[in-house]
Amino acid sequence: MRYLMIAALISANAFADTKALEDAIHFFKANVNGKTVSATTNDEDSDFTQTWKYENLGVSGNGFTYDEKVDIKQTVYELDADGNRKQPGDQRNRSYKVRTEIGHREGTDLLLGFKRFLESSFRDTTGSFYTASVELDGDKLVINFDDGQPSTWPKNPPATGVDLIQSKHVETLWIDEAGKLNRKFTQVTEILDPKTLEVLKTKPQFVTEQKEN
């Protein structure tokens, strides 16, 4: 219901240029669009590399859009009695692409919109989208987005066996002293009661960081 309310609110009102919008567009154009960040995390039973590319920035009089293309290469290994990897391992490579559409809410400094899937190699994304907001925090661009997912959707990691999962995400982008784009992603996942939407459990916070090569 909250997604429908936000959609109606945004659709029913005109957008206009403001300094907040102009600054966000300038930051994205100067520092983010066309760049790729990546990180590799290996542990005893898994090799995991994630590549995140920002592209296709589009600017209009009332907002902007951009795409994110994500490629994940992962190999998961079983371990023998001595803790050594059993070869060749299970390949779990996957990819997806999302588009973020942001506009300025007239009369405020709020930059609101949606993040929606364009394609995915590992799940049906029909009807899947996130509410999104964008703000500049000093020299960092902060993107907040939330979603709600029925547990029937295929997921990796596997489904948790509950009826409703709500994820809250914070994506922070900045340029370091070497002039490289950095990305920090934080996710908080809540398990909800499917009838009351009460939060039953909060899973451990997930944090990952990628950097431009």
C-alpha positions as CSV (number, residue, x, y, z in Angstrom):
1,M,0.0,0.0,0.0
2,R,2.8,2.5,0.8
3,Y,4.2,2.0,-2.6
4,L,0.9,2.9,-4.2
5,M,0.6,6.0,-2.0
6,I,4.1,7.2,-2.9
7,A,3.5,6.5,-6.6
8,A,0.2,8.5,-6.5
9,L,1.9,11.3,-4.6
10,I,4.7,11.6,-7.1
11,S,2.6,11.2,-10.2
12,A,0.0,13.7,-9.1
13,N,2.4,16.6,-8.6
14,A,4.6,18.6,-11.0
15,F,8.4,18.6,-10.6
16,A,10.6,21.6,-10.9
17,D,14.4,22.3,-10.9
18,T,16.0,23.1,-7.5
19,K,19.6,23.4,-6.3
20,A,19.3,20.0,-4.7
21,L,18.3,18.4,-8.0
22,E,21.0,20.2,-9.9
23,D,23.7,19.3,-7.4
24,A,22.7,15.6,-7.5
25,I,22.8,15.6,-11.3
26,H,26.1,17.3,-11.4
27,F,27.6,14.9,-8.9
28,F,26.4,11.9,-10.8
29,K,27.5,13.3,-14.2
30,A,31.0,14.3,-12.9
31,N,31.8,11.4,-10.7
32,V,29.6,8.3,-11.3
33,N,28.1,7.9,-14.8
34,G,30.2,5.5,-16.9
35,K,32.2,4.2,-14.0
36,T,32.6,0.7,-12.7
37,V,33.3,-0.4,-9.1
38,S,34.2,-3.9,-8.0
39,A,35.3,-6.0,-5.1
40,T,36.4,-9.6,-4.5
41,T,35.7,-11.4,-1.2
42,N,37.1,-14.9,-0.8
43,D,36.7,-17.2,2.2
44,E,37.3,-20.8,2.9
45,D,34.2,-22.1,1.0
46,S,33.4,-19.3,-1.5
47,D,35.0,-17.0,-4.1
48,F,32.8,-14.0,-4.7
49,T,33.4,-11.1,-7.1
50,Q,30.8,-8.3,-7.7
51,T,31.1,-5.7,-10.5
52,W,28.8,-2.7,-10.4
53,K,28.5,-0.4,-13.5
54,Y,26.7,3.0,-13.6
55,E,25.5,4.0,-17.1
56,N,22.9,5.7,-19.3
57,L,22.4,8.9,-17.3
58,G,19.4,10.8,-18.7
59,V,18.5,14.3,-17.6
60,S,15.1,16.0,-18.0
61,G,13.7,19.3,-16.8
62,N,12.2,17.6,-13.7
63,G,14.7,14.9,-12.8
64,F,17.1,12.2,-13.9
65,T,17.4,8.5,-14.6
66,Y,20.4,6.1,-14.6
67,D,21.0,2.4,-14.9
68,E,23.1,0.0,-12.8
69,K,24.4,-3.2,-14.3
70,V,25.6,-5.8,-11.8
71,D,27.6,-8.9,-12.6
72,I,28.3,-11.4,-9.8
73,K,30.7,-14.3,-10.2
74,Q,30.6,-16.8,-7.4
75,T,31.9,-20.3,-6.8
76,V,30.8,-22.2,-3.7
77,Y,32.8,-25.2,-2.5
78,E,32.2,-28.1,-0.3
79,L,34.9,-28.8,2.3
80,D,36.5,-32.2,3.0
81,A,37.3,-33.5,6.5
82,D,40.5,-31.5,6.5
83,G,38.8,-28.3,5.6
84,N,40.1,-28.3,2.0
85,R,37.9,-27.3,-0.9
86,K,36.4,-30.0,-3.1
87,Q,36.9,-29.1,-6.7
88,P,35.5,-27.9,-9.1
89,G,32.9,-26.1,-6.9
90,D,29.4,-24.9,-7.7
91,Q,29.2,-22.0,-10.1
92,R,26.5,-19.5,-9.1
93,N,27.2,-16.6,-11.5
94,R,24.3,-14.2,-12.0
95,S,23.6,-10.7,-13.2
96,Y,20.9,-8.1,-13.2
97,K,20.1,-4.5,-14.3
98,V,18.0,-1.9,-12.6
99,R,16.9,1.6,-13.6
100,T,16.5,4.4,-11.0
101,E,14.1,7.3,-11.8
102,I,14.4,10.4,-9.6
103,G,12.4,13.6,-9.6
104,H,12.2,16.7,-7.4
105,R,9.1,17.1,-5.2
106,E,7.9,20.7,-5.8
107,G,8.1,22.9,-2.8
108,T,10.6,20.7,-1.0
109,D,14.2,19.6,-1.2
110,L,13.1,16.0,-1.6
111,L,14.4,13.9,-4.5
112,L,12.1,10.9,-4.8
113,G,11.4,8.1,-7.2
114,F,11.8,4.4,-8.0
115,K,14.3,1.8,-8.6
116,R,13.0,-1.0,-10.8
117,F,14.5,-4.1,-12.5
118,L,15.1,-4.1,-16.2
119,E,16.4,-7.7,-16.3
120,S,17.7,-10.5,-14.1
121,S,19.3,-13.8,-14.8
122,F,18.1,-15.4,-11.6
123,R,14.6,-14.4,-10.7
124,D,11.3,-13.2,-12.2
125,T,11.2,-9.5,-11.5
126,T,7.6,-8.9,-12.7
127,G,6.1,-6.2,-10.5
128,S,9.3,-5.7,-8.6
129,F,10.5,-2.2,-7.7
130,Y,11.8,-0.1,-4.8
131,T,10.9,3.3,-3.5
132,A,13.9,5.5,-3.7
133,S,15.3,8.8,-2.4
134,V,18.5,10.7,-3.2
135,E,20.4,13.3,-1.3
136,L,23.8,14.9,-1.2
137,D,25.4,14.6,2.2
138,G,28.5,16.8,2.0
139,D,30.7,15.3,-0.6
140,K,28.8,12.0,-0.7
141,L,25.7,11.0,-2.7
142,V,23.3,8.9,-0.6
143,I,20.6,6.7,-2.2
144,N,18.0,5.1,0.1
145,F,15.7,2.4,-1.3
146,D,13.2,-0.1,0.2
147,D,11.4,-3.1,-1.0
148,G,9.0,-5.8,0.0
149,Q,9.5,-9.4,-1.3
150,P,7.2,-12.4,-1.0
151,S,9.2,-15.5,0.0
152,T,8.0,-17.3,-3.2
153,W,10.6,-15.4,-5.2
154,P,13.8,-17.3,-5.9
155,K,16.6,-15.8,-3.9
156,N,20.3,-16.3,-3.3
157,P,20.8,-17.0,-0.4
158,P,17.8,-19.4,-0.4
159,A,14.4,-18.5,0.8
160,T,14.1,-18.1,4.6
161,G,10.8,-19.9,4.9
162,V,8.8,-16.8,6.1
163,D,6.0,-15.1,4.3
164,L,7.4,-11.5,3.9
165,I,10.8,-9.9,3.8
166,Q,11.4,-6.2,3.8
167,S,14.8,-4.9,2.9
168,K,16.1,-1.4,3.7
169,H,19.1,-0.3,1.7
170,V,21.6,2.6,1.8
171,E,24.0,3.1,-1.1
172,T,26.7,5.8,-0.5
173,L,28.9,7.0,-3.4
174,W,32.0,9.3,-3.0
175,I,35.3,10.1,-4.6
176,D,38.4,9.3,-2.6
177,E,41.7,11.3,-2.5
178,A,43.0,9.3,-5.4
179,G,40.1,10.4,-7.5
180,K,38.5,6.9,-7.5
181,L,34.8,6.2,-7.1
182,N,33.9,4.3,-4.0
183,R,30.6,2.6,-3.1
184,K,29.3,1.4,0.2
185,F,26.2,-0.6,0.4
186,T,24.3,-1.3,3.7
187,Q,21.3,-3.6,3.9
188,V,19.0,-4.3,6.8
189,T,16.5,-7.1,6.3
190,E,13.4,-7.4,8.4
191,I,11.1,-10.5,8.7
192,L,7.5,-9.3,8.8
193,D,4.3,-11.0,10.0
194,P,2.3,-11.4,6.8
195,K,-1.0,-10.4,8.4
196,T,0.0,-7.5,10.7
197,L,3.3,-6.4,9.0
198,E,4.8,-6.3,12.4
199,V,8.6,-6.8,12.4
200,L,9.2,-10.2,13.9
201,K,13.0,-10.3,13.5
202,T,15.8,-8.2,12.1
203,K,18.6,-10.1,10.4
204,P,22.3,-9.1,10.9
205,Q,23.2,-6.0,8.9
206,F,25.0,-6.7,5.6
207,V,27.7,-4.2,4.5
208,T,29.8,-4.4,1.4
209,E,32.2,-1.9,-0.3
210,Q,33.4,-1.7,-3.9
211,K,36.0,0.6,-5.5
212,E,36.8,1.8,-9.0
213,N,39.8,0.0,-10.5
